[in-house]
Each structure stands twice: as structure tokens, then as C-alpha cells.
């Protein structure tokens, strides 16, 4: 099982949507929010995804298709 962390930035129009919840249900990954700052016009989260590497990659692509920006965080941990 892998644990990978990502920095996710939300455009203003995506802030009200439950995107992290949706990803956790659409893909076989466990999401864990490590840090976040969400405001009316801007938002970001540092999220750790646990699961099989291929499924995490599918979840990240799903996030991008939903219109959020996703960047890996240095020092990702693979177990």
C-alpha cells in the first residue's frame, strides 16, 4: 500500500463542491486532509491518499478532471 501526498488548489467556483468526498467514494483510496485553508474565493488542501499506487494515480486524474489543480508534495512516502 502506498501513501502519497498532494497539494490541491481549488478555483473559486469549485470551493462549494464536496470534491474530496467524491474522490474517496469514486476510487478505492482513503483520503486524509493534512492541512487546509478554504475561503470564499480561494482554497487549498494538503491531502494524503492511501491505497494501491495505480488507484491513487486514477484518483489524481479524477481530481484534475473535476477542475482542481494537483501537485505532488516532496517526500511522498511509499510503504
N, CA, C and O atoms as a CHARMM CRD file, in Angstrom:
* protein
*
  316
    1    1 UNK  N      0.84500  -1.18400   0.00000 PROA 1      0.00000
    2    1 UNK  CA     0.00000   0.00000   0.00000 PROA 1      0.00000
    3    1 UNK  C      0.88700   1.24200   0.00000 PROA 1      0.00000
    4    1 UNK  O      1.90700   1.29900   0.68700 PROA 1      0.00000
    5    2 UNK  N      0.48000   2.21500  -0.77200 PROA 2      0.00000
    6    2 UNK  CA     1.22100   3.47300  -0.87100 PROA 2      0.00000
    7    2 UNK  C      0.50000   4.57700  -0.11300 PROA 2      0.00000
    8    2 UNK  O     -0.71700   4.54400   0.07400 PROA 2      0.00000
    9    3 UNK  N      1.28200   5.54600   0.31300 PROA 3      0.00000
   10    3 UNK  CA     0.75100   6.78500   0.88500 PROA 3      0.00000
   11    3 UNK  C      1.43500   7.92000   0.15400 PROA 3      0.00000
   12    3 UNK  O      2.64900   8.09600   0.25300 PROA 3      0.00000
   13    4 UNK  N      0.64800   8.68700  -0.57900 PROA 4      0.00000
   14    4 UNK  CA     1.18500   9.79400  -1.35600 PROA 4      0.00000
   15    4 UNK  C      0.45900  11.07000  -0.98300 PROA 4      0.00000
   16    4 UNK  O     -0.75700  11.06900  -0.79000 PROA 4      0.00000
   17    5 UNK  N      1.21200  12.16600  -0.88000 PROA 5      0.00000
   18    5 UNK  CA     0.62600  13.45800  -0.50400 PROA 5      0.00000
   19    5 UNK  C      0.63400  14.41700  -1.67800 PROA 5      0.00000
   20    5 UNK  O      1.55900  14.44100  -2.49000 PROA 5      0.00000
   21    6 UNK  N     -0.43700  15.21400  -1.74100 PROA 6      0.00000
   22    6 UNK  CA    -0.60800  16.16100  -2.83100 PROA 6      0.00000
   23    6 UNK  C     -1.13500  17.48700  -2.30700 PROA 6      0.00000
   24    6 UNK  O     -1.87900  17.54100  -1.32800 PROA 6      0.00000
   25    7 UNK  N     -0.73200  18.54700  -2.97900 PROA 7      0.00000
   26    7 UNK  CA    -1.23400  19.89800  -2.70900 PROA 7      0.00000
   27    7 UNK  C     -2.31100  20.17100  -3.75500 PROA 7      0.00000
   28    7 UNK  O     -2.04700  20.11900  -4.95600 PROA 7      0.00000
   29    8 UNK  N     -3.51300  20.45900  -3.29500 PROA 8      0.00000
   30    8 UNK  CA    -4.65800  20.64700  -4.18300 PROA 8      0.00000
   31    8 UNK  C     -5.15100  22.08300  -4.06300 PROA 8      0.00000
   32    8 UNK  O     -5.39100  22.57400  -2.96000 PROA 8      0.00000
   33    9 UNK  N     -5.30200  22.75500  -5.20500 PROA 9      0.00000
   34    9 UNK  CA    -5.80300  24.12800  -5.22100 PROA 9      0.00000
   35    9 UNK  C     -7.14000  24.16100  -5.94000 PROA 9      0.00000
   36    9 UNK  O     -7.30400  23.59400  -7.01900 PROA 9      0.00000
   37   10 UNK  N     -8.08400  24.83600  -5.31700 PROA 10     0.00000
   38   10 UNK  CA    -9.45100  24.89100  -5.82000 PROA 10     0.00000
   39   10 UNK  C     -9.74300  26.25700  -6.43300 PROA 10     0.00000
   40   10 UNK  O     -9.54100  27.27800  -5.77700 PROA 10     0.00000
   41   11 UNK  N    -10.21700  26.29600  -7.68500 PROA 11     0.00000
   42   11 UNK  CA   -10.70800  27.55900  -8.23700 PROA 11     0.00000
   43   11 UNK  C    -11.96700  27.98100  -7.46800 PROA 11     0.00000
   44   11 UNK  O    -12.64700  27.14300  -6.87600 PROA 11     0.00000
   45   12 UNK  N    -12.25900  29.24100  -7.48100 PROA 12     0.00000
   46   12 UNK  CA   -13.37700  29.78000  -6.70200 PROA 12     0.00000
   47   12 UNK  C    -14.68500  29.03000  -6.94500 PROA 12     0.00000
   48   12 UNK  O    -15.42100  28.75500  -5.99700 PROA 12     0.00000
   49   13 UNK  N    -14.98300  28.69800  -8.19400 PROA 13     0.00000
   50   13 UNK  CA   -16.26400  28.04500  -8.49700 PROA 13     0.00000
   51   13 UNK  C    -16.33700  26.60100  -7.99900 PROA 13     0.00000
   52   13 UNK  O    -17.42400  26.02500  -7.94300 PROA 13     0.00000
   53   14 UNK  N    -15.19800  26.00900  -7.63600 PROA 14     0.00000
   54   14 UNK  CA   -15.17400  24.62000  -7.15900 PROA 14     0.00000
   55   14 UNK  C    -15.20900  24.51100  -5.62800 PROA 14     0.00000
   56   14 UNK  O    -15.40600  23.41700  -5.09900 PROA 14     0.00000
   57   15 UNK  N    -15.02600  25.60100  -4.92200 PROA 15     0.00000
   58   15 UNK  CA   -14.93900  25.56600  -3.46100 PROA 15     0.00000
   59   15 UNK  C    -16.18400  24.94900  -2.80800 PROA 15     0.00000
   60   15 UNK  O    -16.02600  24.17800  -1.86100 PROA 15     0.00000
   61   16 UNK  N    -17.40900  25.24200  -3.25700 PROA 16     0.00000
   62   16 UNK  CA   -18.57900  24.66200  -2.58700 PROA 16     0.00000
   63   16 UNK  C    -18.77500  23.15500  -2.82200 PROA 16     0.00000
   64   16 UNK  O    -19.54100  22.51700  -2.10100 PROA 16     0.00000
   65   17 UNK  N    -18.09800  22.59000  -3.81100 PROA 17     0.00000
   66   17 UNK  CA   -18.31100  21.18700  -4.16500 PROA 17     0.00000
   67   17 UNK  C    -17.56800  20.23700  -3.21200 PROA 17     0.00000
   68   17 UNK  O    -16.45200  20.54500  -2.79300 PROA 17     0.00000
   69   18 UNK  N    -18.16200  19.09500  -2.86600 PROA 18     0.00000
   70   18 UNK  CA   -17.50900  18.12200  -1.97400 PROA 18     0.00000
   71   18 UNK  C    -16.55700  17.20800  -2.75100 PROA 18     0.00000
   72   18 UNK  O    -16.74500  15.99100  -2.77100 PROA 18     0.00000
   73   19 UNK  N    -15.55900  17.77400  -3.37500 PROA 19     0.00000
   74   19 UNK  CA   -14.69500  17.03100  -4.30100 PROA 19     0.00000
   75   19 UNK  C    -13.89500  15.93700  -3.60100 PROA 19     0.00000
   76   19 UNK  O    -13.80200  14.82900  -4.12700 PROA 19     0.00000
   77   20 UNK  N    -13.32200  16.20700  -2.44500 PROA 20     0.00000
   78   20 UNK  CA   -12.52600  15.18900  -1.74600 PROA 20     0.00000
   79   20 UNK  C    -13.42400  14.02800  -1.32700 PROA 20     0.00000
   80   20 UNK  O    -13.02400  12.86900  -1.44000 PROA 20     0.00000
   81   21 UNK  N    -14.60700  14.31600  -0.85500 PROA 21     0.00000
   82   21 UNK  CA   -15.58100  13.27300  -0.51700 PROA 21     0.00000
   83   21 UNK  C    -15.88700  12.41400  -1.74000 PROA 21     0.00000
   84   21 UNK  O    -15.88900  11.18600  -1.66000 PROA 21     0.00000
   85   22 UNK  N    -16.14500  13.06400  -2.86600 PROA 22     0.00000
   86   22 UNK  CA   -16.47400  12.33900  -4.09300 PROA 22     0.00000
   87   22 UNK  C    -15.34100  11.41200  -4.51000 PROA 22     0.00000
   88   22 UNK  O    -15.58600  10.26100  -4.87200 PROA 22     0.00000
   89   23 UNK  N    -14.10600  11.89900  -4.46300 PROA 23     0.00000
   90   23 UNK  CA   -12.95300  11.08700  -4.86800 PROA 23     0.00000
   91   23 UNK  C    -12.82900   9.85500  -3.97800 PROA 23     0.00000
   92   23 UNK  O    -12.53800   8.76400  -4.46700 PROA 23     0.00000
   93   24 UNK  N    -13.04700  10.02200  -2.67600 PROA 24     0.00000
   94   24 UNK  CA   -12.97100   8.90300  -1.75500 PROA 24     0.00000
   95   24 UNK  C    -14.00400   7.82800  -2.05300 PROA 24     0.00000
   96   24 UNK  O    -13.79200   6.65800  -1.73500 PROA 24     0.00000
   97   25 UNK  N    -15.12200   8.21500  -2.66200 PROA 25     0.00000
   98   25 UNK  CA   -16.17100   7.25100  -2.98900 PROA 25     0.00000
   99   25 UNK  C    -16.05500   6.70400  -4.41800 PROA 25     0.00000
  100   25 UNK  O    -16.49900   5.59000  -4.69700 PROA 25     0.00000
  101   26 UNK  N    -15.46900   7.47700  -5.30300 PROA 26     0.00000
  102   26 UNK  CA   -15.35400   7.05500  -6.69800 PROA 26     0.00000
  103   26 UNK  C    -14.15300   6.14500  -6.94700 PROA 26     0.00000
  104   26 UNK  O    -14.14500   5.37300  -7.90700 PROA 26     0.00000
  105   27 UNK  N    -13.15400   6.23300  -6.09600 PROA 27     0.00000
  106   27 UNK  CA   -11.92600   5.45600  -6.28100 PROA 27     0.00000
  107   27 UNK  C    -11.62200   4.70100  -4.98600 PROA 27     0.00000
  108   27 UNK  O    -12.08800   5.07800  -3.91100 PROA 27     0.00000
  109   28 UNK  N    -10.84800   3.65200  -5.10200 PROA 28     0.00000
  110   28 UNK  CA   -10.51200   2.83100  -3.94500 PROA 28     0.00000
  111   28 UNK  C     -9.28600   3.41800  -3.22700 PROA 28     0.00000
  112   28 UNK  O     -8.21800   2.80800  -3.18200 PROA 28     0.00000
  113   29 UNK  N     -9.47500   4.61500  -2.66900 PROA 29     0.00000
  114   29 UNK  CA    -8.42200   5.30300  -1.92300 PROA 29     0.00000
  115   29 UNK  C     -9.01200   5.85500  -0.62400 PROA 29     0.00000
  116   29 UNK  O    -10.20700   6.13400  -0.52700 PROA 29     0.00000
  117   30 UNK  N     -8.14600   6.00000   0.35300 PROA 30     0.00000
  118   30 UNK  CA    -8.52200   6.64800   1.61100 PROA 30     0.00000
  119   30 UNK  C     -7.91000   8.03500   1.57800 PROA 30     0.00000
  120   30 UNK  O     -6.71500   8.18200   1.32400 PROA 30     0.00000
  121   31 UNK  N     -8.72300   9.05700   1.83300 PROA 31     0.00000
  122   31 UNK  CA    -8.23600  10.43600   1.82400 PROA 31     0.00000
  123   31 UNK  C     -8.08300  10.93600   3.25400 PROA 31     0.00000
  124   31 UNK  O     -8.93000  10.68400   4.11000 PROA 31     0.00000
  125   32 UNK  N     -7.00200  11.64000   3.49300 PROA 32     0.00000
  126   32 UNK  CA    -6.74300  12.21900   4.80400 PROA 32     0.00000
  127   32 UNK  C     -6.24500  13.65000   4.60100 PROA 32     0.00000
  128   32 UNK  O     -5.15700  13.86600   4.06700 PROA 32     0.00000
  129   33 UNK  N     -7.04500  14.61700   5.02900 PROA 33     0.00000
  130   33 UNK  CA    -6.66700  16.02300   4.87900 PROA 33     0.00000
  131   33 UNK  C     -5.64600  16.35600   5.95900 PROA 33     0.00000
  132   33 UNK  O     -5.93000  16.21800   7.14800 PROA 33     0.00000
  133   34 UNK  N     -4.46600  16.79000   5.55100 PROA 34     0.00000
  134   34 UNK  CA    -3.37600  17.11400   6.48100 PROA 34     0.00000
  135   34 UNK  C     -3.34300  18.59100   6.85700 PROA 34     0.00000
  136   34 UNK  O     -3.06000  18.93900   8.00300 PROA 34     0.00000
  137   35 UNK  N     -3.63000  19.45000   5.89600 PROA 35     0.00000
  138   35 UNK  CA    -3.70700  20.89400   6.14200 PROA 35     0.00000
  139   35 UNK  C     -4.65500  21.47200   5.11200 PROA 35     0.00000
  140   35 UNK  O     -4.80300  20.93500   4.01500 PROA 35     0.00000
  141   36 UNK  N     -5.30000  22.57800   5.47600 PROA 36     0.00000
  142   36 UNK  CA    -6.21400  23.19600   4.51500 PROA 36     0.00000
  143   36 UNK  C     -6.46800  24.65000   4.88300 PROA 36     0.00000
  144   36 UNK  O     -6.36500  25.04900   6.04300 PROA 36     0.00000
  145   37 UNK  N     -6.79900  25.41700   3.87500 PROA 37     0.00000
  146   37 UNK  CA    -7.23600  26.79700   4.05500 PROA 37     0.00000
  147   37 UNK  C     -8.27500  27.05800   2.96500 PROA 37     0.00000
  148   37 UNK  O     -7.93900  27.21900   1.79200 PROA 37     0.00000
  149   38 UNK  N     -9.52200  27.09600   3.37100 PROA 38     0.00000
  150   38 UNK  CA   -10.62000  27.29700   2.42700 PROA 38     0.00000
  151   38 UNK  C    -11.33400  28.59500   2.79000 PROA 38     0.00000
  152   38 UNK  O    -11.75600  28.78900   3.93000 PROA 38     0.00000
  153   39 UNK  N    -11.46100  29.47600   1.80700 PROA 39     0.00000
  154   39 UNK  CA   -12.15500  30.75100   1.99300 PROA 39     0.00000
  155   39 UNK  C    -13.19400  30.89900   0.89400 PROA 39     0.00000
  156   39 UNK  O    -13.36400  29.99300   0.07800 PROA 39     0.00000
  157   40 UNK  N    -13.88700  32.02100   0.86100 PROA 40     0.00000
  158   40 UNK  CA   -14.94500  32.21000  -0.13300 PROA 40     0.00000
  159   40 UNK  C    -14.43200  32.20300  -1.57300 PROA 40     0.00000
  160   40 UNK  O    -15.10500  31.69700  -2.47100 PROA 40     0.00000
  161   41 UNK  N    -13.25200  32.76100  -1.78900 PROA 41     0.00000
  162   41 UNK  CA   -12.76900  32.91600  -3.16300 PROA 41     0.00000
  163   41 UNK  C    -11.53000  32.08800  -3.48500 PROA 41     0.00000
  164   41 UNK  O    -11.09100  32.07500  -4.63500 PROA 41     0.00000
  165   42 UNK  N    -10.96900  31.41300  -2.52500 PROA 42     0.00000
  166   42 UNK  CA    -9.75800  30.62800  -2.76500 PROA 42     0.00000
  167   42 UNK  C     -9.68500  29.47400  -1.77400 PROA 42     0.00000
  168   42 UNK  O    -10.24100  29.53900  -0.67700 PROA 42     0.00000
  169   43 UNK  N     -8.99800  28.43400  -2.17500 PROA 43     0.00000
  170   43 UNK  CA    -8.85500  27.31900  -1.25600 PROA 43     0.00000
  171   43 UNK  C     -7.75300  26.37300  -1.67800 PROA 43     0.00000
  172   43 UNK  O     -7.47700  26.20700  -2.86600 PROA 43     0.00000
  173   44 UNK  N     -7.12000  25.74800  -0.68300 PROA 44     0.00000
  174   44 UNK  CA    -6.10700  24.73200  -0.94000 PROA 44     0.00000
  175   44 UNK  C     -6.14800  23.68900   0.16800 PROA 44     0.00000
  176   44 UNK  O     -6.62400  23.95800   1.27200 PROA 44     0.00000
  177   45 UNK  N     -5.64600  22.50100  -0.13700 PROA 45     0.00000
  178   45 UNK  CA    -5.53800  21.41900   0.83500 PROA 45     0.00000
  179   45 UNK  C     -4.27300  20.62100   0.55600 PROA 45     0.00000
  180   45 UNK  O     -3.85800  20.46700  -0.59300 PROA 45     0.00000
  181   46 UNK  N     -3.67400  20.12300   1.61600 PROA 46     0.00000
  182   46 UNK  CA    -2.65200  19.09600   1.50700 PROA 46     0.00000
  183   46 UNK  C     -3.32900  17.80600   1.93100 PROA 46     0.00000
  184   46 UNK  O     -3.76800  17.67200   3.07300 PROA 46     0.00000
  185   47 UNK  N     -3.41200  16.85400   1.00600 PROA 47     0.00000
  186   47 UNK  CA    -4.16500  15.62500   1.22900 PROA 47     0.00000
  187   47 UNK  C     -3.25700  14.42300   1.02700 PROA 47     0.00000
  188   47 UNK  O     -2.46700  14.37300   0.08400 PROA 47     0.00000
  189   48 UNK  N     -3.38300  13.45100   1.93300 PROA 48     0.00000
  190   48 UNK  CA    -2.66500  12.19100   1.79000 PROA 48     0.00000
  191   48 UNK  C     -3.64700  11.13700   1.27100 PROA 48     0.00000
  192   48 UNK  O     -4.73900  10.96800   1.81300 PROA 48     0.00000
  193   49 UNK  N     -3.24100  10.44100   0.22400 PROA 49     0.00000
  194   49 UNK  CA    -4.03500   9.35600  -0.34400 PROA 49     0.00000
  195   49 UNK  C     -3.34900   8.03700  -0.00700 PROA 49     0.00000
  196   49 UNK  O     -2.14500   7.88700  -0.21600 PROA 49     0.00000
  197   50 UNK  N     -4.11000   7.08900   0.50900 PROA 50     0.00000
  198   50 UNK  CA    -3.60000   5.75300   0.80900 PROA 50     0.00000
  199   50 UNK  C     -4.31100   4.76000  -0.08900 PROA 50     0.00000
  200   50 UNK  O     -5.51900   4.85100  -0.30900 PROA 50     0.00000
  201   51 UNK  N     -3.54400   3.80800  -0.60400 PROA 51     0.00000
  202   51 UNK  CA    -4.11200   2.77900  -1.45900 PROA 51     0.00000
  203   51 UNK  C     -3.06000   2.26600  -2.41900 PROA 51     0.00000
  204   51 UNK  O     -1.87300   2.56700  -2.29000 PROA 51     0.00000
  205   52 UNK  N     -3.51500   1.48900  -3.37700 PROA 52     0.00000
  206   52 UNK  CA    -2.60700   0.99400  -4.41300 PROA 52     0.00000
  207   52 UNK  C     -2.18300   2.17700  -5.28700 PROA 52     0.00000
  208   52 UNK  O     -2.99700   3.04700  -5.59600 PROA 52     0.00000
  209   53 UNK  N     -0.92200   2.20500  -5.67900 PROA 53     0.00000
  210   53 UNK  CA    -0.37700   3.33200  -6.44100 PROA 53     0.00000
  211   53 UNK  C     -1.20000   3.61900  -7.69300 PROA 53     0.00000
  212   53 UNK  O     -1.48100   4.77900  -7.99300 PROA 53     0.00000
  213   54 UNK  N     -1.58500   2.58700  -8.41900 PROA 54     0.00000
  214   54 UNK  CA    -2.35900   2.78100  -9.64600 PROA 54     0.00000
  215   54 UNK  C     -3.71900   3.43100  -9.35100 PROA 54     0.00000
  216   54 UNK  O     -4.18900   4.26400 -10.12500 PROA 54     0.00000
  217   55 UNK  N     -4.33600   3.05600  -8.25100 PROA 55     0.00000
  218   55 UNK  CA    -5.62900   3.63800  -7.89800 PROA 55     0.00000
  219   55 UNK  C     -5.46900   5.09100  -7.44900 PROA 55     0.00000
  220   55 UNK  O     -6.33100   5.92200  -7.73500 PROA 55     0.00000
  221   56 UNK  N     -4.38300   5.40500  -6.75300 PROA 56     0.00000
  222   56 UNK  CA    -4.11100   6.79400  -6.37500 PROA 56     0.00000
  223   56 UNK  C     -3.92400   7.63600  -7.63200 PROA 56     0.00000
  224   56 UNK  O     -4.43600   8.75200  -7.71900 PROA 56     0.00000
  225   57 UNK  N     -3.19200   7.10300  -8.60000 PROA 57     0.00000
  226   57 UNK  CA    -2.99100   7.82800  -9.85800 PROA 57     0.00000
  227   57 UNK  C     -4.32600   8.08200 -10.56500 PROA 57     0.00000
  228   57 UNK  O     -4.53300   9.16300 -11.11700 PROA 57     0.00000
  229   58 UNK  N     -5.22300   7.10900 -10.55600 PROA 58     0.00000
  230   58 UNK  CA    -6.55400   7.29000 -11.14500 PROA 58     0.00000
  231   58 UNK  C     -7.33300   8.37800 -10.39300 PROA 58     0.00000
  232   58 UNK  O     -8.02300   9.19100 -11.00700 PROA 58     0.00000
  233   59 UNK  N     -7.21500   8.38500  -9.06100 PROA 59     0.00000
  234   59 UNK  CA    -7.91000   9.39700  -8.25800 PROA 59     0.00000
  235   59 UNK  C     -7.38200  10.79600  -8.56400 PROA 59     0.00000
  236   59 UNK  O     -8.15800  11.74800  -8.64200 PROA 59     0.00000
  237   60 UNK  N     -6.06900  10.92500  -8.73900 PROA 60     0.00000
  238   60 UNK  CA    -5.47500  12.23000  -9.05600 PROA 60     0.00000
  239   60 UNK  C     -5.97200  12.71400 -10.41300 PROA 60     0.00000
  240   60 UNK  O     -6.28500  13.89300 -10.57700 PROA 60     0.00000
  241   61 UNK  N     -6.04400  11.81400 -11.37800 PROA 61     0.00000
  242   61 UNK  CA    -6.57900  12.18000 -12.68800 PROA 61     0.00000
  243   61 UNK  C     -8.05000  12.58600 -12.56400 PROA 61     0.00000
  244   61 UNK  O     -8.50000  13.50800 -13.24300 PROA 61     0.00000
  245   62 UNK  N     -8.79000  11.90300 -11.70300 PROA 62     0.00000
  246   62 UNK  CA   -10.18100  12.26700 -11.45300 PROA 62     0.00000
  247   62 UNK  C    -10.30600  13.66400 -10.86400 PROA 62     0.00000
  248   62 UNK  O    -11.20800  14.41700 -11.22800 PROA 62     0.00000
  249   63 UNK  N     -9.40200  14.00700  -9.95800 PROA 63     0.00000
  250   63 UNK  CA    -9.39900  15.36000  -9.39400 PROA 63     0.00000
  251   63 UNK  C     -9.16700  16.39800 -10.48400 PROA 63     0.00000
  252   63 UNK  O     -9.85200  17.42000 -10.53800 PROA 63     0.00000
  253   64 UNK  N     -8.20700  16.13000 -11.34100 PROA 64     0.00000
  254   64 UNK  CA    -7.90700  17.07700 -12.42500 PROA 64     0.00000
  255   64 UNK  C     -9.09600  17.22300 -13.36500 PROA 64     0.00000
  256   64 UNK  O     -9.38100  18.32000 -13.84400 PROA 64     0.00000
  257   65 UNK  N     -9.78600  16.12600 -13.62800 PROA 65     0.00000
  258   65 UNK  CA   -10.96300  16.20000 -14.49300 PROA 65     0.00000
  259   65 UNK  C    -12.08400  17.00400 -13.83900 PROA 65     0.00000
  260   65 UNK  O    -12.92400  17.57200 -14.53700 PROA 65     0.00000
  261   66 UNK  N    -12.10600  17.05700 -12.52100 PROA 66     0.00000
  262   66 UNK  CA   -13.11100  17.84900 -11.80600 PROA 66     0.00000
  263   66 UNK  C    -12.73900  19.33000 -11.75000 PROA 66     0.00000
  264   66 UNK  O    -13.50400  20.14100 -11.22700 PROA 66     0.00000
  265   67 UNK  N    -11.56400  19.69100 -12.28900 PROA 67     0.00000
  266   67 UNK  CA   -11.20200  21.09500 -12.41700 PROA 67     0.00000
  267   67 UNK  C    -10.34100  21.67400 -11.31100 PROA 67     0.00000
  268   67 UNK  O    -10.25000  22.89500 -11.18300 PROA 67     0.00000
  269   68 UNK  N     -9.69500  20.81500 -10.49400 PROA 68     0.00000
  270   68 UNK  CA    -8.79900  21.34200  -9.47100 PROA 68     0.00000
  271   68 UNK  C     -7.35200  21.12400  -9.90200 PROA 68     0.00000
  272   68 UNK  O     -7.06800  20.26100 -10.73200 PROA 68     0.00000
  273   69 UNK  N     -6.45000  21.90200  -9.34000 PROA 69     0.00000
  274   69 UNK  CA    -5.02700  21.79300  -9.64500 PROA 69     0.00000
  275   69 UNK  C     -4.37200  20.89600  -8.60400 PROA 69     0.00000
  276   69 UNK  O     -4.57900  21.07500  -7.40400 PROA 69     0.00000
  277   70 UNK  N     -3.58300  19.93500  -9.06300 PROA 70     0.00000
  278   70 UNK  CA    -2.97300  18.95700  -8.16400 PROA 70     0.00000
  279   70 UNK  C     -1.47500  18.90500  -8.41800 PROA 70     0.00000
  280   70 UNK  O     -1.03400  18.73200  -9.55400 PROA 70     0.00000
  281   71 UNK  N     -0.69300  19.05700  -7.34700 PROA 71     0.00000
  282   71 UNK  CA     0.75900  18.95100  -7.41800 PROA 71     0.00000
  283   71 UNK  C      1.24000  17.98800  -6.34600 PROA 71     0.00000
  284   71 UNK  O      0.74700  18.03000  -5.21900 PROA 71     0.00000
  285   72 UNK  N      2.20400  17.11000  -6.67300 PROA 72     0.00000
  286   72 UNK  CA     2.74600  16.23200  -5.64400 PROA 72     0.00000
  287   72 UNK  C      3.52600  17.04000  -4.60400 PROA 72     0.00000
  288   72 UNK  O      4.11000  18.07900  -4.91300 PROA 72     0.00000
  289   73 UNK  N      3.52200  16.54700  -3.38900 PROA 73     0.00000
  290   73 UNK  CA     4.32300  17.15600  -2.33300 PROA 73     0.00000
  291   73 UNK  C      5.60300  16.35700  -2.23000 PROA 73     0.00000
  292   73 UNK  O      5.56900  15.12700  -2.22900 PROA 73     0.00000
  293   74 UNK  N      6.73200  17.04200  -2.14500 PROA 74     0.00000
  294   74 UNK  CA     8.02000  16.36800  -1.98000 PROA 74     0.00000
  295   74 UNK  C      7.97200  15.43300  -0.77800 PROA 74     0.00000
  296   74 UNK  O      7.18000  15.63800   0.14200 PROA 74     0.00000
  297   75 UNK  N      8.80100  14.42800  -0.78400 PROA 75     0.00000
  298   75 UNK  CA     8.91700  13.46400   0.32000 PROA 75     0.00000
  299   75 UNK  C      7.67800  12.59500   0.44900 PROA 75     0.00000
  300   75 UNK  O      7.29300  12.23800   1.56200 PROA 75     0.00000
  301   76 UNK  N      7.04100  12.24500  -0.67200 PROA 76     0.00000
  302   76 UNK  CA     5.95400  11.29000  -0.62600 PROA 76     0.00000
  303   76 UNK  C      6.47600   9.98200  -0.06300 PROA 76     0.00000
  304   76 UNK  O      7.62800   9.61700  -0.29500 PROA 76     0.00000
  305   77 UNK  N      5.63000   9.27300   0.68000 PROA 77     0.00000
  306   77 UNK  CA     6.03400   8.05100   1.35600 PROA 77     0.00000
  307   77 UNK  C      5.39600   6.86500   0.66600 PROA 77     0.00000
  308   77 UNK  O      4.18500   6.84300   0.44800 PROA 77     0.00000
  309   78 UNK  N      6.20400   5.88400   0.32200 PROA 78     0.00000
  310   78 UNK  CA     5.68200   4.63400  -0.23300 PROA 78     0.00000
  311   78 UNK  C      6.03900   3.52300   0.72300 PROA 78     0.00000
  312   78 UNK  O      7.20700   3.34400   1.06600 PROA 78     0.00000
  313   79 UNK  N      5.01800   2.75900   1.16700 PROA 79     0.00000
  314   79 UNK  CA     5.25300   1.66100   2.10600 PROA 79     0.00000
  315   79 UNK  C      5.05600   0.33800   1.42300 PROA 79     0.00000
  316   79 UNK  O      5.21000  -0.71000   2.05100 PROA 79     0.00000
